[in-house]
Amino acid sequence: METYYDPKDLGSFSEIGKDAPELAGKFFDYYGAVFAEGELTEREKALIALAVAHTVQCPYCIDAYTRACLEKGSSLAEMTEALHVVTAIRGGASLVHGVQMRKIAEKLSL
C-alpha cells in the first residue's frame, strides 16, 4: 500500500542539511545534547519523545522513538501509559478551551 510517508525516509534525515549545513549542524548538536543523559535518563527522554511524537502526529518520530524506547529498556506497557498521559493532556487542553467557547457564546447570546 502506497502512503505519503515512507518509513525509509527516516534514514535520510541527516541529508536535510545538504543545502544549509551550518544550521543543520547546530540543530543536530543541540538535538544530541538534549537527548544525552542528564537530570533525566535517556530512557525517560525517549518516553517523553514518544508521547510528544504522538501529539504532533509525526509518523517518523513515532517509529524512531518506539525503537529508541525499546532499545533503552522501556516495556510496551510503559510506552502505552506514556501515550495515555499525553492523550489526557491533549484532551484536557481541548476541553479547557471550551471555557473560551462558553464565554463567547454567553456574551453573544445576551
N, C-alpha and C positions, 0 to 999 in steps of 0.2 A: 504494500500500500504506500503510495507516494504522499508525503506530507511536506509542509512548508519547512519544518525543522528537520534537519538531517543530523542525527547523533554524531556522525563522523566529523561534522563541522567543529565540534568542540576541540578536537585535536589540532585544529588550525588557528586557535585563538591567539597564539603567540605571534602570528603573522599580522595581527591587527596594527602593529607598529611599523609596518614597512614604509608608509608614507609620512609618519610622524614618530621617528624612533626615540627622540628625546622625551616626548610626552608619554609614550608607551613605557619607556624605561622607568620614568618616575612613577607611573601607575603600578607597574609590576614590583618595583622596590617597596612601595607603600603596601601593596597587597601582601607581599611576603612578610613584611613586618607585622601587619595586623594579625596574620594567622600564625605567627610564631608563638611558642609557649610564653605566657606572661602571667598575669593575675588569673587568667582563665587558661585551662589546659587546651591543647589542640583539639582534643575530643569535644570539649564543651563548645569551642568556637565552631566546630563543624556542625554540631547540632543546631546552634543558633543560625548558621548559614543555611542549613537545610530548611528550617522553618521560614526564614526570610525568603528563600527561593520560591517557596510555595506562595507566599504573599505577593511577590512580584510576578509570579507565574512564568518563571524562566525555565523552560524545559532543559536547557543546557546546564543550568545551575542545579536543578533537581537531580539530574544524572550525576553531575560531578560531586555534589555533597552527599548523595546517597552512598556513593562509592567511598568517599572520604570518611563518612561516619562508620561504615562497616570496617574499613581498614584501621580505624583508630579505636575499634572495640565496642562501638555502640551496638545495642541489640535492636531488633526490629520493633520491640515494644517501646524502647526509649525514643526511637525515631518517630513512632506513631504518636506517642504522648507529646513530643515537641510540636508535631503538626497540629494536634488538638489545642495546644496552648496558643499557637499563632492564629488558629481559626477562631478561638474565643475572643482574642483581642481584636481581630479584624471584624468579626461580627458585632462585637460591642461598640467598636468605633462607628460602624454604620448605624447602629441603633441610637447611639447618643446624639447623632446628628438629627434624629427625629425631634429633639428638643427645638432645634432651629426651625424645622418644618412646622411644628406646632405653634411656635411664637408667631411666625409669619401668617399662618392660616388664621389664627385667632385675631391678629391685627387686621387682616384683610376682611374678616367676617364681621367686624364691628361696624 
